[in-house]
Protein backbone atom coordinates (compact mmCIF):
# COMPACT_ATOMS: atom_id res chain seq x y z
CA UNK A 1 0.00 0.00 0.00
CA UNK A 2 1.09 3.59 -0.59
CA UNK A 3 2.42 5.35 2.46
CA UNK A 4 1.40 8.86 3.43
CA UNK A 5 3.93 11.07 1.64
CA UNK A 6 3.91 13.45 4.64
CA UNK A 7 5.36 10.77 6.95
CA UNK A 8 8.19 9.02 5.13
CA UNK A 9 11.92 8.53 5.61
CA UNK A 10 12.68 10.90 2.71
CA UNK A 11 10.31 13.83 2.47
CA UNK A 12 9.51 13.98 -1.22
CA UNK A 13 7.99 17.44 -0.75
CA UNK A 14 11.59 18.66 -0.62
CA UNK A 15 11.99 17.20 -4.12
CA UNK A 16 8.96 19.10 -5.42
CA UNK A 17 6.14 16.64 -4.71
CA UNK A 18 2.89 18.58 -4.37
CA UNK A 19 -0.74 17.65 -3.93
CA UNK A 20 -1.37 17.69 -7.68
CA UNK A 21 1.15 14.89 -8.33
CA UNK A 22 0.21 13.10 -5.11
CA UNK A 23 -3.45 12.97 -6.13
CA UNK A 24 -2.66 11.69 -9.61
CA UNK A 25 -0.46 8.96 -8.09
CA UNK A 26 -3.49 7.52 -6.23
CA UNK A 27 -4.88 6.40 -9.60
CA UNK A 28 -2.19 3.70 -9.84
CA UNK A 29 -2.89 1.10 -7.18
CA UNK A 30 0.06 -1.07 -6.18
CA UNK A 31 2.64 1.37 -7.60
CA UNK A 32 4.82 3.97 -5.85
CA UNK A 33 5.64 7.56 -6.76
CA UNK A 34 9.25 8.59 -7.49
CA UNK A 35 11.09 11.38 -9.25
CA UNK A 36 13.69 10.82 -11.97
CA UNK A 37 17.05 12.19 -10.78
CA UNK A 38 19.41 10.91 -13.50
CA UNK A 39 19.17 9.71 -17.09
CA UNK A 40 21.76 7.49 -18.82
CA UNK A 41 20.38 6.39 -22.20
CA UNK A 42 17.96 3.58 -21.25
CA UNK A 43 18.86 3.53 -17.54
CA UNK A 44 17.51 5.93 -14.93
CA UNK A 45 17.94 6.79 -11.29
CA UNK A 46 14.84 7.66 -9.28
CA UNK A 47 14.29 8.95 -5.74
CA UNK A 48 11.39 7.66 -3.67
CA UNK A 49 10.49 7.72 0.01
CA UNK A 50 13.07 5.01 0.81
CA UNK A 51 15.98 6.41 -1.18
CA UNK A 52 17.57 6.44 -4.64
CA UNK A 53 17.63 3.40 -6.94
CA UNK A 54 18.14 2.41 -10.57
CA UNK A 55 15.15 1.97 -12.85
CA UNK A 56 14.18 1.13 -16.43
CA UNK A 57 10.94 1.58 -18.37
CA UNK A 58 8.42 -1.21 -18.73
CA UNK A 59 8.00 -2.94 -22.06
CA UNK A 60 4.44 -1.61 -22.31
CA UNK A 61 5.53 2.00 -21.74
CA UNK A 62 8.26 1.65 -24.37
CA UNK A 63 5.88 0.01 -26.86
CA UNK A 64 3.24 2.71 -26.47
CA UNK A 65 5.73 5.60 -26.73
CA UNK A 66 5.16 7.80 -29.78
CA UNK A 67 8.68 9.25 -29.75
CA UNK A 68 11.50 10.18 -27.39
CA UNK A 69 9.34 12.72 -25.55
CA UNK A 70 7.11 9.84 -24.37
CA UNK A 71 9.98 8.37 -22.32
CA UNK A 72 10.90 9.55 -18.81
CA UNK A 73 13.23 12.52 -18.41
CA UNK A 74 15.04 14.06 -15.46
CA UNK A 75 12.47 15.89 -13.34
CA UNK A 76 9.58 13.59 -14.24
CA UNK A 77 7.37 12.13 -11.55
CA UNK A 78 6.84 8.46 -12.34
CA UNK A 79 5.11 5.40 -10.92
CA UNK A 80 7.39 2.46 -10.11
CA UNK A 81 6.78 -1.10 -8.94
CA UNK A 82 8.96 -1.16 -5.80
CA UNK A 83 10.46 1.02 -3.09
CA UNK A 84 13.96 -0.48 -2.90
CA UNK A 85 16.36 -2.20 -5.26
CA UNK A 86 17.41 -5.37 -3.42
CA UNK A 87 15.57 -7.45 -6.03
CA UNK A 88 16.89 -5.58 -9.05
CA UNK A 89 16.04 -2.36 -10.86
CA UNK A 90 12.68 -0.72 -10.39
CA UNK A 91 10.34 -0.68 -13.36
CA UNK A 92 8.79 2.61 -14.48
CA UNK A 93 5.19 1.95 -15.55
CA UNK A 94 3.73 5.45 -15.91
CA UNK A 95 4.83 9.09 -16.27
CA UNK A 96 2.63 11.55 -14.40
CA UNK A 97 1.35 14.57 -16.35
CA UNK A 98 4.10 17.16 -16.72
CA UNK A 99 3.39 20.69 -15.50
CA UNK A 100 6.22 22.00 -17.70
CA UNK A 101 8.64 20.51 -20.20
CA UNK A 102 11.78 21.95 -21.77
CA UNK A 103 12.48 20.23 -25.09
CA UNK A 104 14.64 20.60 -28.17
CA UNK A 105 15.02 18.95 -31.55
CA UNK A 106 16.88 15.64 -31.18
CA UNK A 107 20.12 15.18 -33.07
CA UNK A 108 19.76 13.73 -36.56
CA UNK A 109 17.57 14.36 -39.58
CA UNK A 110 14.20 13.20 -38.22
CA UNK A 111 11.80 15.73 -36.74
CA UNK A 112 11.85 14.25 -33.24
CA UNK A 113 11.75 16.08 -29.94
CA UNK A 114 13.99 15.39 -26.95
CA UNK A 115 13.07 16.38 -23.40
CA UNK A 116 15.83 18.30 -21.61
CA UNK A 117 14.05 18.53 -18.25
CA UNK A 118 10.51 18.20 -16.91
CA UNK A 119 8.44 19.78 -14.13
CA UNK A 120 10.66 22.82 -13.75
CA UNK A 121 9.71 26.23 -12.37
CA UNK A 122 12.64 28.34 -13.59
CA UNK A 123 15.19 27.99 -16.39
CA UNK A 124 18.62 29.52 -15.90
CA UNK A 125 19.92 30.23 -19.42
CA UNK A 126 23.67 30.48 -18.86
CA UNK A 127 26.03 32.23 -21.27
CA UNK A 128 29.59 33.37 -20.60
CA UNK A 129 30.77 36.93 -21.14
CA UNK A 130 33.85 35.83 -23.07
CA UNK A 131 34.45 35.34 -26.80
CA UNK A 132 31.63 32.75 -26.93
CA UNK A 133 29.00 35.46 -26.21
CA UNK A 134 26.16 35.19 -28.76
CA UNK A 135 22.78 36.96 -28.57
CA UNK A 136 21.35 34.86 -31.39
CA UNK A 137 21.88 31.77 -29.21
CA UNK A 138 20.03 33.51 -26.37
CA UNK A 139 17.07 34.04 -28.72
CA UNK A 140 17.03 30.30 -29.40
CA UNK A 141 17.06 29.39 -25.73
CA UNK A 142 14.35 31.94 -24.94
CA UNK A 143 12.15 30.51 -27.70
CA UNK A 144 12.13 27.02 -26.16
CA UNK A 145 12.11 28.35 -22.59
CA UNK A 146 8.94 30.42 -23.06
CA UNK A 147 7.34 27.39 -24.74
CA UNK A 148 8.14 25.18 -21.73
CA UNK A 149 5.71 26.91 -19.33
CA UNK A 150 8.62 27.70 -16.97
CA UNK A 151 10.13 31.15 -16.32
CA UNK A 152 13.45 31.96 -18.05
CA UNK A 153 16.25 33.91 -16.36
CA UNK A 154 19.45 34.86 -18.22
CA UNK A 155 22.65 34.19 -16.26
CA UNK A 156 25.73 35.90 -17.70
CA UNK A 157 28.76 34.10 -16.27
CA UNK A 158 32.49 34.87 -16.02
CA UNK A 159 32.02 38.62 -15.67
CA UNK A 160 35.57 38.81 -14.34
CA UNK A 161 36.79 37.96 -17.88
CA UNK A 162 34.72 40.66 -19.61
CA UNK A 163 36.23 43.99 -20.66
CA UNK A 164 33.21 45.39 -22.51
CA UNK A 165 30.32 44.64 -20.13
CA UNK A 166 28.18 47.74 -20.97
CA UNK A 167 28.23 46.85 -24.68
CA UNK A 168 27.25 43.22 -24.03
CA UNK A 169 24.48 44.25 -21.65
CA UNK A 170 23.10 46.57 -24.33
CA UNK A 171 23.04 43.65 -26.79
CA UNK A 172 21.29 41.42 -24.25
CA UNK A 173 18.73 44.12 -23.48
CA UNK A 174 17.74 44.20 -27.17
CA UNK A 175 16.59 40.54 -27.06
CA UNK A 176 15.58 39.92 -23.42
CA UNK A 177 12.36 41.91 -23.00
CA UNK A 178 10.56 40.78 -19.85
CA UNK A 179 13.42 38.49 -18.75
CA UNK A 180 15.61 39.06 -15.68
CA UNK A 181 19.37 39.22 -16.33
CA UNK A 182 21.90 38.32 -13.64
CA UNK A 183 25.65 38.99 -13.99
CA UNK A 184 27.73 36.33 -12.25
CA UNK A 185 31.31 35.40 -11.49
CA UNK A 186 32.34 32.27 -9.62
CA UNK A 187 35.70 33.89 -8.94
CA UNK A 188 34.35 36.68 -6.72
CA UNK A 189 30.75 35.41 -6.20
CA UNK A 190 29.30 38.44 -7.99
CA UNK A 191 25.57 38.04 -8.53
CA UNK A 192 25.17 35.09 -6.17
CA UNK A 193 22.77 37.03 -3.97
CA UNK A 194 20.47 37.73 -6.94
CA UNK A 195 20.80 34.14 -8.13
CA UNK A 196 19.88 32.74 -4.70
CA UNK A 197 16.73 34.87 -4.68
CA UNK A 198 15.29 32.62 -7.41
CA UNK A 199 16.00 29.42 -5.48
CA UNK A 200 13.02 28.47 -3.32
CA UNK A 201 12.23 25.31 -1.34
CA UNK A 202 10.29 22.65 -3.30
CA UNK A 203 10.87 24.48 -6.63
CA UNK A 204 13.04 23.21 -9.49
CA UNK A 205 15.56 25.17 -11.57
CA UNK A 206 17.12 23.80 -14.76
CA UNK A 207 20.55 25.07 -15.82
CA UNK A 208 21.03 25.14 -19.61
CA UNK A 209 23.71 26.57 -21.88
CA UNK A 210 26.74 25.73 -23.99
CA UNK A 211 29.71 23.72 -22.75
CA UNK A 212 32.16 25.66 -20.64
CA UNK A 213 29.84 28.49 -19.54
CA UNK A 214 30.17 27.48 -15.90
CA UNK A 215 26.87 25.72 -15.13
CA UNK A 216 28.51 22.99 -13.04
CA UNK A 217 30.70 25.53 -11.22
CA UNK A 218 27.65 27.59 -10.25
CA UNK A 219 25.83 24.49 -9.01
CA UNK A 220 28.88 23.44 -6.97
CA UNK A 221 28.83 26.89 -5.33
CA UNK A 222 25.12 26.51 -4.53
CA UNK A 223 25.72 23.01 -3.16
CA UNK A 224 28.59 24.23 -0.99
CA UNK A 225 30.84 21.43 -2.27
CA UNK A 226 32.28 20.06 -5.53
CA UNK A 227 29.67 17.47 -6.43
CA UNK A 228 29.97 18.04 -10.20
CA UNK A 229 33.10 17.79 -12.34
CA UNK A 230 34.24 21.03 -13.93
CA UNK A 231 36.54 21.83 -16.82
CA UNK A 232 38.15 24.85 -18.45
CA UNK A 233 37.73 26.41 -21.85
CA UNK A 234 39.90 26.22 -24.94
CA UNK A 235 42.13 29.26 -25.16
CA UNK A 236 42.03 29.45 -28.96
CA UNK A 237 38.27 30.04 -29.27
CA UNK A 238 36.97 30.40 -25.68
CA UNK A 239 34.63 27.45 -26.25
CA UNK A 240 34.06 24.89 -23.54
CA UNK A 241 34.87 21.24 -23.24
CA UNK A 242 32.03 18.87 -22.32
CA UNK A 243 32.06 18.16 -18.59
CA UNK A 244 28.50 17.14 -17.74
CA UNK A 245 27.70 13.99 -19.74
CA UNK A 246 24.21 13.29 -18.45
CA UNK A 247 21.29 15.13 -16.91
CA UNK A 248 20.89 14.95 -13.15
CA UNK A 249 18.75 16.43 -10.39
CA UNK A 250 20.23 17.60 -7.08
CA UNK A 251 18.66 18.73 -3.82
CA UNK A 252 20.27 21.92 -2.52
CA UNK A 253 21.29 22.02 1.18
CA UNK A 254 19.19 25.14 1.87
CA UNK A 255 16.19 23.87 -0.09
CA UNK A 256 15.28 23.94 -3.75
CA UNK A 257 16.17 21.57 -6.56
CA UNK A 258 18.52 22.08 -9.49
CA UNK A 259 18.90 20.11 -12.73
CA UNK A 260 22.28 20.13 -14.47
CA UNK A 261 22.28 19.45 -18.22
CA UNK A 262 25.07 18.70 -20.71
CA UNK A 263 26.27 21.65 -22.76
CA UNK A 264 24.51 22.14 -26.10
CA UNK A 265 26.68 23.64 -28.83
CA UNK A 266 23.89 23.50 -31.44
CA UNK A 267 20.35 24.03 -30.20
CA UNK A 268 17.77 22.99 -32.79
CA UNK A 269 14.19 23.99 -32.02
CA UNK A 270 11.44 21.38 -31.89
CA UNK A 271 8.65 23.63 -30.59
CA UNK A 272 8.94 27.23 -29.50
CA UNK A 273 7.11 30.40 -28.48
CA UNK A 274 8.27 33.00 -31.00
CA UNK A 275 5.51 35.43 -30.10
CA UNK A 276 6.94 35.82 -26.60
CA UNK A 277 10.61 35.86 -27.62
CA UNK A 278 10.08 38.25 -30.54
CA UNK A 279 7.20 40.27 -29.15
CA UNK A 280 8.78 43.49 -30.45
CA UNK A 281 9.04 42.13 -34.01
CA UNK A 282 5.45 40.88 -34.09
CA UNK A 283 4.14 44.18 -32.71
CA UNK A 284 5.86 46.00 -35.57
CA UNK A 285 4.66 43.44 -38.14
CA UNK A 286 1.07 43.98 -36.95
CA UNK A 287 1.34 47.58 -38.23
CA UNK A 288 2.02 46.51 -41.84
CA UNK A 289 -0.49 47.75 -44.40
CA UNK A 290 -1.26 44.19 -45.56
CA UNK A 291 -2.04 41.34 -43.18
CA UNK A 292 -0.14 38.84 -45.33
CA UNK A 293 2.89 41.11 -45.81
CA UNK A 294 6.04 39.13 -46.58
CA UNK A 295 8.16 42.13 -45.53
CA UNK A 296 9.76 42.22 -48.93
CA UNK A 297 8.61 44.70 -51.58
CA UNK A 298 5.04 45.36 -50.44
CA UNK A 299 4.11 49.00 -49.83
CA UNK A 300 3.45 50.05 -46.26
CA UNK A 301 5.72 47.42 -44.69
CA UNK A 302 6.29 48.44 -41.05
CA UNK A 303 9.16 45.96 -40.67
CA UNK A 304 11.21 47.48 -43.51
CA UNK A 305 10.46 50.96 -42.21
CA UNK A 306 11.63 50.01 -38.68
CA UNK A 307 14.85 48.53 -40.05
CA UNK A 308 15.52 51.66 -42.11
CA UNK A 309 14.90 53.88 -39.07
CA UNK A 310 17.12 51.72 -36.87
CA UNK A 311 14.38 50.81 -34.37
CA UNK A 312 14.67 47.13 -35.39
CA UNK A 313 17.97 45.50 -36.31
CA UNK A 314 18.26 43.56 -39.56
CA UNK A 315 19.99 40.69 -37.71
CA UNK A 316 17.18 40.33 -35.17
CA UNK A 317 14.55 40.23 -37.91
CA UNK A 318 16.58 37.64 -39.86
CA UNK A 319 16.89 35.58 -36.68
CA UNK A 320 13.11 35.75 -36.24
CA UNK A 321 12.56 34.54 -39.81
CA UNK A 322 15.06 31.71 -39.40
CA UNK A 323 13.52 30.44 -36.17
CA UNK A 324 10.05 30.87 -37.65
CA UNK A 325 11.01 28.45 -40.44
CA UNK A 326 12.37 25.95 -37.92
CA UNK A 327 9.24 26.05 -35.79
CA UNK A 328 7.02 25.69 -38.87
CA UNK A 329 8.65 22.30 -39.51
CA UNK A 330 7.28 20.88 -36.25
CA UNK A 331 5.05 17.87 -36.85
CA UNK A 332 6.12 17.33 -40.47
CA UNK A 333 7.40 13.96 -41.69
CA UNK A 334 10.58 13.55 -43.77
CA UNK A 335 8.79 14.01 -47.12
CA UNK A 336 6.88 17.06 -45.85
CA UNK A 337 10.09 18.53 -44.46
CA UNK A 338 11.79 18.13 -47.84
CA UNK A 339 8.85 19.73 -49.64
CA UNK A 340 8.83 22.61 -47.14
CA UNK A 341 12.54 23.22 -47.71
CA UNK A 342 12.06 23.07 -51.49
CA UNK A 343 9.19 25.52 -51.23
CA UNK A 344 11.31 27.91 -49.14
CA UNK A 345 14.29 27.66 -51.51
CA UNK A 346 12.60 27.45 -54.89
CA UNK A 347 8.85 27.91 -54.42
CA UNK A 348 8.17 24.17 -54.86
CA UNK A 349 9.24 21.10 -56.85
CA UNK A 350 7.86 22.43 -60.14
CA UNK A 351 9.74 25.71 -59.72
CA UNK A 352 12.93 23.81 -58.83
CA UNK A 353 12.65 21.67 -61.98
CA UNK A 354 11.97 24.78 -64.05
CA UNK A 355 15.06 26.46 -62.56
CA UNK A 356 17.19 23.39 -63.30
CA UNK A 357 15.92 23.32 -66.91
CA UNK A 358 16.64 27.03 -67.29
CA UNK A 359 20.18 26.62 -65.99
CA UNK A 360 20.77 23.61 -68.25
CA UNK A 361 19.47 25.44 -71.35
CA UNK A 362 21.57 28.48 -70.49
CA UNK A 363 24.67 26.31 -70.21
CA UNK A 364 23.98 24.56 -73.53
CA UNK A 365 23.41 27.87 -75.40
CA UNK A 366 26.78 29.35 -74.38
N, C-alpha and C positions, 0 to 999 in steps of 0.2 A: 504493500500500500504506500501511497505517497505520504511523505512526512510534511508537517507544517513548515513552510519555508521560513517562518519567523523563528523557529526553534531548532536550528540545525548546527552541526559542528562548524561548517563554513557558511557564513551569512551571505547568501547569493544576492541580497539587496546591494551589498557593496560592489558587486559586479554588474549592477544595472538591472537586476530583476525587479520588475514592478508588477502591479496588480493586473495590468493588461496581459502580460505574458503568463502570469501565474494562473489567471482564469482560463486562458486558451489551453494551457497544459492539462487542465482537468478533463479535457475531452478525450485524452489518450490514456485509458485505464491500463494499468500494469506497466507503464513506461515512466521514466524519470526525466525531469528537466535538467539541462546542462547548457553551458555556453561554450562555443568554440573559441579556444585560446591560441591555437597554432594550426597551420595548414602546410603540409608537405606532400604535394601531388595528391595521391589517393589516401594518405594517412593524416589523421587529425589528432589534436589533443583537445580535450574538453574538461571543464571544471564543473563539478556538481557539489552537492552538500557534503560529500565525504572526501573530496579532494580531486586532483587532476589525474587523468588517465588517457590512454590512447583509444582511438575509435576509428571505425570505417563505416561507410554507408551500406545500407542493406541492398540486396539485389533488386528488390522491388523499387526502392527510391531511385536507384541508378537506371533501371529500365524505363521508368516513367519520366525521367528527366528530359526536357525538351532541348536544353543546351547547357553550357557550363554554368549559367546563372541559376540553374535549378539544383545545383549541388551546394552543400554547405560552404560557408566562407567564415573567416575570422570575424567574430562579433555576433554571429547567428546564435539564436536560442533554438536548441534542438531537443528532441525527445529520444532518449536512449533506453536500452533494455536492462541496464544494470547500474549499480552505484559504485562498484569497485572492480578492479581488473585482475583479481587473482585467478579467474577462469578465462583469461584472454581479453582481447580488445572488446570494448563496448560496440554495439551496433547502433548507428543513427538511423531511425525509422522515419522521422518527420522533421521538417524545418518549420518553426513557428513564423507567422506572418511578420515580415520585416517592416519596421516603422520608418526606416531610411536605408538606402543602399547606394554606395558609391561604386560606379562601374566604368569600365573603359572597353574599347575594342580589343579583343584578344589578338595576339600575334598571329600572322598568317594572312591568307587571302580571303578566307570565308568571313562573312559578316556575322560574327559571333561575339557576344558580350562576355566579359569576365568581371566578376565581382571583386573589388579591391577590399572593401570592408562593409559590414552591415550593422544596422542598429546603432548608428553614431549620432551624436548631438552636434558636434563641432568638427570642422575639418581645418587643420593647420596646413596651409599651402606654403611650404618652405622653399625659399630661393635665396642663394647666397649673393652678396653684394660684391662679388669679384668679377672676373672676366666672363663668367658663365651667366651673368645677368641677362634676362630675356623677357620683355613684357609680352611678347606674343605667346610665350609658353604660359604665362600667368593667365592670359585670356582663355587658353585651352582648359587649364585646371578650373577656372571659375565656371566655365560652361558645364562641366560635369558635376562640379560641387553644388551649384544652384539646382541642378536636376535631381540631386540625391535626396533632397528634403532636409539636409543638415545645413548648418550655418558656416560659411567659409570665413576664415581669418587668414590674412597674408602675413607670414613670418619672414622677415628679411634677416638672414643670418650673416655672421662674419663681418659685422660693421667695422671691426677694428682693422680690416683689410681694405676698406673703401676710402678713396681719396676724393670722390666726387658725389658725396651723399645727397646734397640738395638737388643735383641734376637727376639722379636716379629716383628720388622721391617724387619729383615732378612727373617723370615718366609713369611711375606707378599710379599716381593720382589720376592720370588721364584714362586709366582702364579699370580702376577699382571703386567705382561709384557705389556707395552703400556698404563697403567692406572695410572692416578695421584693419589697420596696418601696424605691426609691431616690429621695431628694430631691435635685433638681438646680437649679442656676442657672448660666446661661451668663455672667452678669455677673461672678460671683466664683469660678466653677469649682467650686462646692460639689457634692459627690457624684461628681465625675469619677473619683476613685480607685475608688469602688465600681462605677461604670459600666464602667470599663476592665477590671475583674476578670472580667467576663462575655465579653470579647472575646478570642478565642483563634485562633491561626493555623489556617487551613483550615476554620473554622466560620463559618456565616452567620447574621447577625442582621437581622431585618426590623423597621423602625420604622413603627408605625401610630399613628393618632390623628387628632383633628380638625384643621382648618386653624388655623394660628396658634399651635399649642402649642409650637413650637420644635424640631421634628424636624430640619429642614434646618440650623438653627443648631448643634445638637448634633453632627450629622454633620460639619459644617465644622470644628468644634473637634477632632473625632477625626482628621480628615484633615490638620489642621495648616494648612489654607488654605481660602479661600472658593470651593469648587467648585460649591456649590449656591446659587441665588438665595434670599434671605430677604425677609420682609415683616413689617410690624407688625400690630397688632390694632386693631379699631375701638374708639374710646374709649367710644362710647355703650353697647355691650353686651359688650365684652371678647372678641368673637368674631373669629376670624382671617380673613384674606383668603387665597384660594388662591395658593400660590407654586409648589409642585411640581405640574406638569401631567401627568407621566407617571412610571411606575415605572422605577427604574434601580438597577443593582448596581454597587458601587464596592469596589475593593480598598484596604484601609487600609495606610498606610505601614509600620506595625509588625506587620502580619499581621492576618488576619481579614477578613471580607467583610460589608458592610452593604447593605441594600436600603432605599431611600427610596421612600415611597408617597405619593400625593396625599392631602390631608386628606379625611376622610369625615364630613360633618355628620350624615347619617342612616345608620346601620348596620343594615341588614336582615339577619336570619339565614337562611342557606340550610340549613346543618347545624350542629349544636352539641352540646356535651357538658354538659348541664345537671346531671347527677349529680355532676360534679367541681366545677362553679361553685357549685352550691347544695347542697353535701354536708350542710350543717347543716340545711337545710329537709327534705331527704329522710330524714335520720336521725330527725328529730322525727316526720315523717309515718309512718314505719315503726312508731311506737308507738301509732298510732290503733287503736281497738277493732276497727274493720272494715277489711279489706284494700282495699275499694273506696270508702273514705270520700271524699266530695267536699269535706270540710272546710267544710260548711255548717251543717246543723242536726242531723247525726247525733250520738248520745250517744257519749261517750268519744273525742272528737276531740282528739288531742294538739296539732294545729296551733292550734286556737282557744284551747286552754288556755295554750300558750306565748305567744301574742299577748297574752292577758289578763294574764299574769304579767310581760310585758315582756322575756322571754328571746328573742323573735323579733319583729321589727318588722313592722307591717302592710304597710308599703311594700315591704319585701324580699319578703314572701310574694306580694304582688300582682305584683311584677316577675317572680318565678318563674312564676306562672300565665300572665302575658303572653308570656314567652319560650317557655313550654311549648306554647302555642297556635301560635306561629310555627314552632317546630321540627316540630310535628305536621303542618304543611302540606307538608313536604318530600316530593317525589315525586308530588304530586297534580297532575292537569291542571286546566285552567281551570274545567271543570264541577264537578269534585270539590272544588276550592277554594271555589267558590260555595256548594255544598251544605254544606261544613264550616262556613262562616261563618254560613249560615242556621241550621244545627243549634246553633251556639254562641249565636246571638242569640235564636232563637225555638224551638229544639227540633226543627226540620225544616220542610220546605215545607208540610206539612199544617197544622202548628201556626201557621205564619205566615199561611196563608190563613184559618184559623179566627180568628186575632187581628184580621185585616183586616175580616172579616165582623162580628165583635163590635163593633169600633170604628164601622163603618158603620151597624149597627143602632142603636147607642147614639146616634149623631148624628141619625139619622132620628126617633128617639123623643123627642127633646128638646121 
